[in-house]
Amino acid sequence: MAIDAVLLVSFGGPESMDEVMPFLRRVTAGRGVPDDRLAAVAEHYYDVGGVSPINAQNRALMDALAQALVEAGMALPVYWGNRNSEPFLASTLRQMADDGIGHTLALVTAAYSSYSGCRQYRENLAAAAAEVGPDCPRIDKVRPYFDHPGFVSALADAAVEQLQTLPPDLDGDVRLLCSTHSIPTAAAGASGPNGGAYVAQHEAVCELVAEHVAQRWGPVTAEVVYQSRSGAPQIPWLEPDINDRLEQLPGEGVAAVVTLPIGFVSDHMEVIHDLDTEAAETAAEVGVEWRRAATPGVAPVFVAGLVELIAERVSGAEPRALSELGPAPDACAKGCCANPRGWQPVVAEAQE
């Protein structure tokens, strides 16, 4: 069955002050997060007028991808739906059905394997399809693309750009901190076909970026750090936290840090607040020269990589991957990235 369209699937975000708390309640539904905690997080959005940058970035990515597909000879329409804010997935799928779309390829704005970055989106798509009913298009999903050359190259370009801005007379070493979202250690080491993949994939990307940087700027020590931890303090999450690591680095002779958010496709709120505000303040307090590299966004090399990923499914193009971990399979292994709250229907899962 031929693929008729691409569906860009993302997290979503508020676009007004009034949308902030309803958005946060949707994000945390079923987790028992108290309102005082949500109110504290809401302040991050209120500080920027209640508008998350993620939706504008997805509109730009949708436009760039549609144009790149035309240029590649795959003039597929590109739709967009969110998990937690308008346009919601069910509404978009209804529109696609009305437009006569019979088969769509879902492209998620998350590159790695994890519950929240992969399986939960497949659950969201299954729930939205059930809501739409029998007229809903068939949905397949683009594979995890953490080590695709387009994604890695965009990250490396951003790292080199910021490394080149550092003062030439630094009295100390330079460190590249590859930052990603922390998750509970139990989830990171979850049982199943890809247990432990989250950490391994990020470490592989950090190593690949360092290799690219060495060829263009010079050798640099790179390491994975974690950000945006939430949840009960007694539950262990992946470490080291970026702020803790920044406090340690001067004692190791480090004078400058370039932070590269390898875990994110675009500059949404967790990048803007947790890195550009909190981590930048920590770096200033400990006296470390600080730079933050851009996320891939709509970098042409990244968009071209997404077109290649779509071509794998449309025309059978050969999958590309830079690490020994990839290329990831088209359909997720049965039971991978388990939902901590129990099984839910999913799309794009391999059958036993």
C-alpha positions as CSV (number, residue, x, y, z in Angstrom):
1,M,0.0,0.0,0.0
2,A,1.5,3.3,-1.1
3,I,2.2,6.0,1.4
4,D,0.0,9.0,0.7
5,A,1.3,11.6,3.3
6,V,3.7,12.3,6.1
7,L,2.4,13.1,9.6
8,L,4.7,15.2,11.7
9,V,4.1,14.1,15.3
10,S,5.3,16.2,18.2
11,F,4.9,17.0,21.9
12,G,3.0,20.3,21.6
13,G,3.0,23.4,23.8
14,P,0.9,26.3,24.9
15,E,0.5,29.4,22.8
16,S,-1.1,31.7,25.4
17,M,-1.1,32.3,29.1
18,D,-4.5,30.7,29.5
19,E,-3.3,27.5,27.8
20,V,-0.3,26.9,30.2
21,M,-2.0,25.0,33.1
22,P,-4.4,22.9,30.9
23,F,-1.4,21.9,28.8
24,L,0.7,20.9,31.9
25,R,-2.3,18.9,33.3
26,R,-2.5,17.0,30.0
27,V,1.3,16.3,30.1
28,T,1.1,15.0,33.6
29,A,-2.3,13.2,33.5
30,G,-2.4,10.1,35.6
31,R,0.9,10.8,37.4
32,G,-0.5,12.4,40.5
33,V,1.6,15.6,40.1
34,P,0.3,18.2,42.6
35,D,-0.9,21.6,41.4
36,D,1.9,23.4,43.3
37,R,4.5,21.6,41.3
38,L,2.6,22.4,38.1
39,A,2.4,26.0,39.1
40,A,6.2,26.2,39.6
41,V,6.7,24.7,36.1
42,A,4.1,27.1,34.7
43,E,6.3,30.0,35.7
44,H,8.8,29.0,33.1
45,Y,6.1,29.5,30.4
46,Y,4.7,32.7,32.0
47,D,8.2,34.2,31.9
48,V,8.0,34.0,28.1
49,G,4.5,35.2,27.7
50,G,2.9,31.7,27.9
51,V,4.1,30.7,24.4
52,S,6.3,27.7,24.0
53,P,8.6,28.0,20.9
54,I,7.9,24.4,19.9
55,N,4.8,24.9,17.8
56,A,6.4,27.7,15.7
57,Q,9.4,25.4,15.2
58,N,7.2,22.6,14.1
59,R,5.4,24.8,11.6
60,A,8.8,25.8,10.2
61,L,9.9,22.2,10.0
62,M,6.7,21.1,8.3
63,D,7.2,23.8,5.6
64,A,10.9,22.9,5.2
65,L,10.1,19.2,5.0
66,A,7.3,19.7,2.4
67,Q,9.6,21.7,0.2
68,A,12.5,19.2,0.5
69,L,10.2,16.4,-0.4
70,V,9.1,18.2,-3.6
71,E,12.7,18.8,-4.5
72,A,13.5,15.1,-3.9
73,G,10.6,14.0,-6.2
74,M,8.4,12.9,-3.4
75,A,5.6,15.5,-3.4
76,L,3.8,14.1,-0.3
77,P,1.6,16.4,1.7
78,V,2.8,17.0,5.2
79,Y,0.4,17.2,8.1
80,W,1.1,17.9,11.8
81,G,-0.4,16.7,15.1
82,N,0.5,17.0,18.7
83,R,0.3,14.9,21.8
84,N,-0.5,17.6,24.3
85,S,-1.9,20.7,22.4
86,E,-3.6,21.8,19.3
87,P,-3.5,20.5,16.6
88,F,-4.3,17.3,18.4
89,L,-3.5,14.0,16.6
90,A,-7.2,12.9,16.3
91,S,-8.2,16.2,14.7
92,T,-5.3,15.9,12.2
93,L,-6.1,12.3,11.4
94,R,-9.8,13.2,10.8
95,Q,-8.6,15.9,8.4
96,M,-6.4,13.4,6.6
97,A,-9.3,11.0,6.3
98,D,-11.5,13.7,4.9
99,D,-8.6,14.5,2.4
100,G,-8.6,10.9,1.2
101,I,-5.4,9.9,2.8
102,G,-5.3,6.1,3.1
103,H,-1.7,5.5,4.4
104,T,0.5,7.9,6.3
105,L,4.1,7.7,7.7
106,A,4.4,9.2,11.1
107,L,7.6,11.2,11.7
108,V,8.1,11.9,15.4
109,T,10.3,14.8,16.6
110,A,12.2,12.5,18.9
111,A,15.2,10.7,17.7
112,Y,15.9,8.1,20.4
113,S,14.3,4.9,21.8
114,S,12.5,5.5,25.1
115,Y,9.0,5.2,26.5
116,S,8.2,8.9,26.2
117,G,10.1,9.4,23.0
118,C,8.8,6.4,21.0
119,R,6.3,4.0,22.5
120,Q,4.1,6.7,24.1
121,Y,3.8,8.4,20.7
122,R,2.7,5.0,19.2
123,E,0.2,4.7,22.0
124,N,-1.0,8.3,21.2
125,L,-1.4,7.4,17.6
126,A,-3.3,4.2,18.3
127,A,-5.7,6.1,20.7
128,A,-6.2,8.9,18.1
129,A,-6.9,6.3,15.3
130,A,-9.4,4.5,17.5
131,E,-11.1,7.9,18.1
132,V,-11.3,8.6,14.4
133,G,-12.7,5.2,13.6
134,P,-12.5,2.9,10.5
135,D,-11.9,5.8,8.1
136,C,-8.6,6.6,9.8
137,P,-5.5,6.3,7.6
138,R,-3.2,3.4,8.2
139,I,-0.2,4.6,10.2
140,D,3.4,3.5,10.0
141,K,6.2,5.2,11.8
142,V,9.7,6.4,10.8
143,R,12.3,4.5,12.7
144,P,14.4,6.1,15.5
145,Y,17.1,8.2,13.8
146,F,19.5,9.1,16.5
147,D,22.6,7.9,14.5
148,H,21.4,9.0,11.0
149,P,24.0,11.1,9.3
150,G,21.6,14.0,8.9
151,F,20.9,14.3,12.6
152,V,24.5,13.8,13.7
153,S,25.9,16.2,11.1
154,A,23.5,18.9,12.2
155,L,24.6,18.5,15.8
156,A,28.3,18.5,14.9
157,D,27.8,21.6,12.8
158,A,26.2,23.4,15.7
159,A,29.0,22.3,18.1
160,V,31.8,23.5,15.8
161,E,30.0,26.8,15.3
162,Q,30.1,27.5,19.0
163,L,33.6,26.1,19.6
164,Q,34.9,28.6,17.1
165,T,33.5,31.5,19.1
166,L,35.6,30.6,22.2
167,P,38.4,33.0,23.2
168,P,41.8,31.7,21.8
169,D,43.6,32.5,25.0
170,L,41.7,30.3,27.4
171,D,43.6,29.2,30.5
172,G,42.3,25.7,30.7
173,D,40.6,22.9,28.8
174,V,37.4,22.9,26.7
175,R,34.6,20.4,27.4
176,L,31.7,19.4,25.2
177,L,28.7,18.5,27.3
178,C,26.2,16.5,25.3
179,S,22.9,17.1,27.1
180,T,19.7,15.1,27.1
181,H,16.5,14.7,29.1
182,S,17.0,12.6,32.2
183,I,14.6,9.7,32.8
184,P,14.2,7.3,35.7
185,T,17.0,4.8,35.9
186,A,14.4,2.0,36.0
187,A,13.0,3.1,32.7
188,A,16.5,3.5,31.2
189,G,17.4,0.0,32.1
190,A,13.9,-1.4,31.4
191,S,13.6,-5.1,30.5
192,G,12.6,-6.0,27.0
193,P,14.2,-6.1,23.5
194,N,15.9,-2.7,23.8
195,G,16.6,-2.4,27.6
196,G,19.3,0.2,28.2
197,A,19.0,1.6,24.6
198,Y,18.4,5.2,25.8
199,V,21.8,5.6,27.4
200,A,23.7,3.6,24.8
201,Q,22.2,5.6,22.0
202,H,23.1,9.0,23.5
203,E,26.6,7.9,24.3
204,A,27.0,6.7,20.7
205,V,25.8,10.1,19.4
206,C,28.1,12.0,21.7
207,E,31.0,9.9,20.5
208,L,30.1,10.5,16.9
209,V,29.8,14.2,17.3
210,A,33.2,14.3,19.0
211,E,34.7,12.5,16.1
212,H,33.2,15.0,13.6
213,V,34.4,17.9,15.8
214,A,37.9,16.5,15.9
215,Q,38.1,16.5,12.1
216,R,37.0,20.1,11.8
217,W,38.0,22.0,15.0
218,G,40.3,19.7,16.9
219,P,40.1,17.0,19.6
220,V,37.7,17.8,22.4
221,T,36.6,15.7,25.4
222,A,32.9,15.1,25.2
223,E,30.5,13.5,27.7
224,V,26.8,12.9,28.2
225,V,25.0,14.9,30.9
226,Y,21.3,15.0,31.9
227,Q,18.8,17.8,32.4
228,S,15.2,18.4,33.2
229,R,14.8,15.9,36.0
230,S,11.4,15.8,37.6
231,G,9.4,13.5,39.8
232,A,9.8,12.4,43.4
233,P,13.3,13.0,44.8
234,Q,13.5,9.4,46.2
235,I,13.3,7.9,42.7
236,P,16.7,7.6,41.0
237,W,17.1,9.3,37.6
238,L,19.9,9.3,35.2
239,E,23.0,11.3,36.2
240,P,25.1,13.4,36.2
241,D,22.9,16.4,36.2
242,I,24.4,19.2,34.0
243,N,24.5,21.7,36.8
244,D,26.3,19.3,39.1
245,R,28.8,18.6,36.4
246,L,29.4,22.3,35.7
247,E,30.2,22.8,39.3
248,Q,32.9,20.0,39.2
249,L,34.6,21.0,35.9
250,P,36.7,24.0,37.1
251,G,38.4,21.6,39.5
252,E,39.3,19.4,36.5
253,G,41.0,22.3,34.7
254,V,38.1,23.1,32.4
255,A,37.8,26.8,31.5
256,A,35.1,26.6,28.8
257,V,32.1,24.5,28.1
258,V,30.0,24.1,24.9
259,T,26.7,22.5,25.7
260,L,25.1,20.6,22.9
261,P,21.5,19.4,23.4
262,I,21.8,16.1,21.6
263,G,18.5,14.8,23.0
264,F,16.3,17.5,21.4
265,V,15.3,18.2,17.8
266,S,14.3,21.8,18.4
267,D,14.7,24.6,21.0
268,H,11.6,24.0,23.1
269,M,11.1,25.0,26.8
270,E,13.3,22.5,28.4
271,V,16.2,23.8,26.3
272,I,15.3,27.4,26.8
273,H,14.8,27.3,30.5
274,D,17.0,24.4,31.8
275,L,20.0,25.2,29.6
276,D,19.8,28.9,28.6
277,T,18.7,30.0,32.0
278,E,19.6,27.5,34.8
279,A,22.7,25.9,33.3
280,A,24.0,29.2,32.0
281,E,23.6,30.7,35.5
282,T,25.5,27.8,37.0
283,A,28.4,28.3,34.5
284,A,28.6,32.0,35.4
285,E,28.7,31.2,39.1
286,V,31.6,28.8,38.8
287,G,33.5,31.0,36.3
288,V,33.3,28.8,33.2
289,E,33.1,30.3,29.8
290,W,29.7,29.1,28.5
291,R,28.2,28.4,25.0
292,R,25.0,26.6,24.1
293,A,24.9,25.1,20.6
294,A,21.7,25.0,18.5
295,T,19.4,22.0,18.1
296,P,18.9,20.7,14.5
297,G,15.7,22.7,14.0
298,V,15.4,23.2,10.2
299,A,19.1,22.9,9.4
300,P,19.2,21.8,5.7
301,V,21.4,18.7,6.5
302,F,18.8,17.6,9.1
303,V,15.8,18.1,6.9
304,A,17.6,16.3,4.1
305,G,18.2,13.4,6.5
306,L,14.5,13.3,7.3
307,V,13.8,13.1,3.6
308,E,16.2,10.1,3.4
309,L,14.3,8.4,6.3
310,I,11.0,8.9,4.5
311,A,12.5,7.6,1.3
312,E,13.5,4.4,3.1
313,R,9.8,3.6,3.4
314,V,8.5,5.2,0.2
315,S,11.0,3.8,-2.3
316,G,13.1,1.3,-0.3
317,A,16.2,3.5,-0.1
318,E,19.1,1.9,1.8
319,P,19.0,2.8,5.5
320,R,22.0,4.8,6.8
321,A,23.4,4.8,10.3
322,L,26.7,5.9,11.7
323,S,26.9,3.8,14.8
324,E,27.0,0.1,15.4
325,L,23.6,0.3,17.1
326,G,21.8,1.2,13.9
327,P,19.9,1.4,11.7
328,A,17.0,0.8,14.0
329,P,14.2,-1.4,12.7
330,D,11.2,0.0,10.9
331,A,8.7,-1.5,13.4
332,C,9.5,-1.4,17.1
333,A,10.2,-4.8,18.7
334,K,7.2,-6.2,20.5
335,G,7.2,-5.0,24.2
336,C,10.1,-2.6,23.9
337,C,10.2,0.7,25.9
338,A,7.5,-0.6,28.2
339,N,4.8,1.7,29.6
340,P,5.4,1.9,33.3
341,R,1.7,2.2,33.9
342,G,0.8,-1.0,31.9
343,W,0.2,-2.1,28.3
344,Q,-1.7,0.1,25.9
345,P,-2.4,-0.5,22.2
346,V,0.3,0.9,19.9
347,V,1.0,1.3,16.2
348,A,4.0,0.3,14.2
349,E,5.0,-2.7,16.3
350,A,6.6,-5.9,15.0
351,Q,4.6,-9.0,15.4
352,E,5.8,-12.2,17.1
